[in-house]
Amino acid sequence: MARLALGDPAPPFELPAMDGKTHSLEDFRGQPVAVVFSCVHCPYVVAWEDRLNDVARNYAGRAGLVAVNSNAGYLGDGVDDMKQRADAKDFAFPFLYDETQEVASSYGAARTPEVFLFDGEHRLVYHGTPDSDHQDPEGAEPYLRRALDAVLDGGEVDPAEVPAVGCTIKWRS
């Protein structure tokens, strides 16, 4: 499983979401989109999910964000758990279920949360964490926000890559 490199095109996806709809990369044609591999149980996801929800709200209409749960049968990460979390947190983004793990594999995702931000042509421009510190929202460097701003302004993303930090995706054996 090779990880995407900067400049690579976004692998297409079409996945069911907790809003009862099916969502695809094409839903964001011509817009930047952040594909965030996520779950329900991981403490890093829990620490960052409100900030990701804020990003989705703040950039609505200008850029998209989706969260993809690719964990296979892990306790606390099932569809019912996903629905409960999406409802409780009033997610402003689609929370998608990658039951086959094909999407995570095609992106080379390994962690939750792991952010892949694509520009309006759906080329990878940022890969890493939502920001620099899952424990300190006020003091964290807002990597994803800066990357979105740069893409929307036609500038360069800096940094373009930071190590993804979080729980590992739970793969089928």
C-alpha positions in Angstrom: 0.0 0.0 0.0 1.7 3.1 -1.2 0.9 6.5 0.3 -0.1 9.3 -2.0 2.7 11.9 -2.7 2.2 15.6 -3.1 0.8 16.4 -6.5 -0.9 13.0 -6.9 -4.6 13.0 -7.9 -7.2 12.1 -5.3 -8.4 8.5 -5.7 -12.1 8.5 -6.4 -14.5 7.2 -3.7 -18.2 6.7 -3.4 -19.2 5.8 0.2 -22.3 5.7 2.4 -22.5 8.4 5.0 -24.3 8.7 8.4 -26.6 11.3 6.8 -28.2 8.5 4.8 -26.7 9.6 1.5 -23.9 8.4 -0.6 -21.0 10.8 -1.1 -18.2 10.9 -3.7 -15.2 12.9 -4.6 -17.3 14.4 -7.5 -19.5 16.1 -4.9 -16.6 18.6 -4.6 -15.8 19.1 -8.3 -13.8 22.3 -8.7 -13.4 22.8 -5.0 -10.5 22.0 -2.6 -11.5 19.0 -0.4 -10.0 17.6 2.7 -10.3 13.8 3.1 -9.7 13.0 6.7 -9.4 9.4 7.8 -11.1 9.2 11.1 -13.1 6.9 13.5 -15.1 7.2 16.7 -12.9 5.7 19.5 -9.5 7.2 19.0 -8.5 9.9 21.6 -6.7 11.9 18.9 -9.8 12.0 16.8 -11.9 13.0 19.8 -9.4 15.8 20.6 -9.5 17.2 17.0 -13.1 16.5 15.9 -14.5 19.8 17.1 -11.8 21.7 15.3 -12.4 19.7 12.1 -16.1 20.5 12.5 -15.3 24.2 12.8 -13.1 24.0 9.7 -16.0 22.4 7.7 -18.3 25.2 8.9 -15.9 28.0 8.3 -15.0 26.9 4.7 -18.5 25.7 3.7 -19.2 26.7 0.1 -15.5 27.3 -0.7 -14.0 23.9 0.2 -15.2 20.5 1.3 -14.3 18.2 4.1 -15.3 14.5 4.6 -14.3 12.1 7.4 -13.8 8.5 6.4 -13.9 5.6 8.9 -12.0 2.7 7.6 -11.6 0.7 10.8 -12.7 -2.9 10.3 -14.9 -4.2 13.0 -13.2 -2.4 15.8 -15.2 -2.1 19.0 -16.8 1.4 19.3 -16.3 2.2 15.6 -19.4 0.5 14.0 -22.0 2.3 12.0 -24.3 2.8 15.0 -21.4 4.4 16.9 -20.7 6.6 13.9 -24.4 7.7 13.7 -24.5 8.5 17.4 -21.2 10.6 17.2 -22.3 12.5 14.0 -25.6 13.3 15.6 -24.2 14.3 19.0 -21.5 16.5 17.5 -23.8 17.9 14.7 -21.1 17.2 12.1 -21.0 19.8 9.4 -19.3 17.3 7.1 -20.2 13.8 5.8 -19.0 11.0 8.0 -18.4 8.1 5.6 -18.0 4.4 6.1 -15.3 2.6 4.2 -16.4 -1.0 5.0 -14.1 -2.6 2.5 -11.1 -0.5 3.4 -10.4 0.1 -0.3 -10.5 3.9 0.1 -8.0 3.9 3.0 -5.8 1.6 1.0 -5.9 3.7 -2.2 -4.8 6.8 -0.2 -2.2 4.9 1.8 -3.8 6.1 5.0 -2.4 4.7 8.2 -3.7 6.9 11.1 -6.7 8.5 12.5 -7.0 11.4 12.1 -5.0 11.7 8.9 -5.6 14.6 6.6 -5.2 14.6 2.8 -6.0 18.0 1.4 -6.5 18.4 -2.4 -6.7 21.6 -4.4 -9.6 22.5 -6.8 -8.1 20.1 -9.4 -8.0 17.4 -6.7 -4.2 17.2 -6.6 -2.6 16.5 -3.1 -1.3 19.7 -1.6 -1.2 18.9 2.1 -0.8 15.7 4.1 -0.6 15.3 7.9 -2.4 16.4 11.0 -5.2 19.0 11.4 -2.9 21.2 13.4 0.3 21.0 15.5 -1.2 20.0 18.9 -4.2 17.8 19.6 -4.1 18.8 23.3 -3.8 22.6 22.9 -6.3 24.1 20.4 -5.3 27.7 21.4 -1.6 27.3 20.9 -1.6 24.9 18.0 -0.4 25.9 14.5 -3.4 25.5 12.3 -1.9 23.5 9.4 -5.1 22.6 7.7 -6.6 26.1 7.9 -3.3 27.6 6.5 -3.2 25.0 3.7 -6.9 25.8 2.8 -6.2 29.5 2.9 -3.2 29.1 0.6 -5.0 26.9 -1.9 -8.0 29.3 -2.0 -5.6 32.3 -2.5 -3.6 30.5 -5.2 -0.5 30.3 -3.0 1.9 27.7 -1.9 1.1 25.4 1.0 3.7 25.5 3.8 4.2 23.2 5.4 2.9 20.7 2.8 3.6 17.7 4.9 3.8 16.9 8.6 3.8 13.5 10.2 0.3 12.1 10.8 -0.3 11.6 14.5 -3.0 9.4 16.0 -4.3 5.9 16.3 -3.6 3.3 13.7 -6.3 2.2 11.2 -7.5 -1.2 12.3 -7.1 -3.4 9.2 -8.7 -6.7 8.5 -6.3 -9.5 9.1 
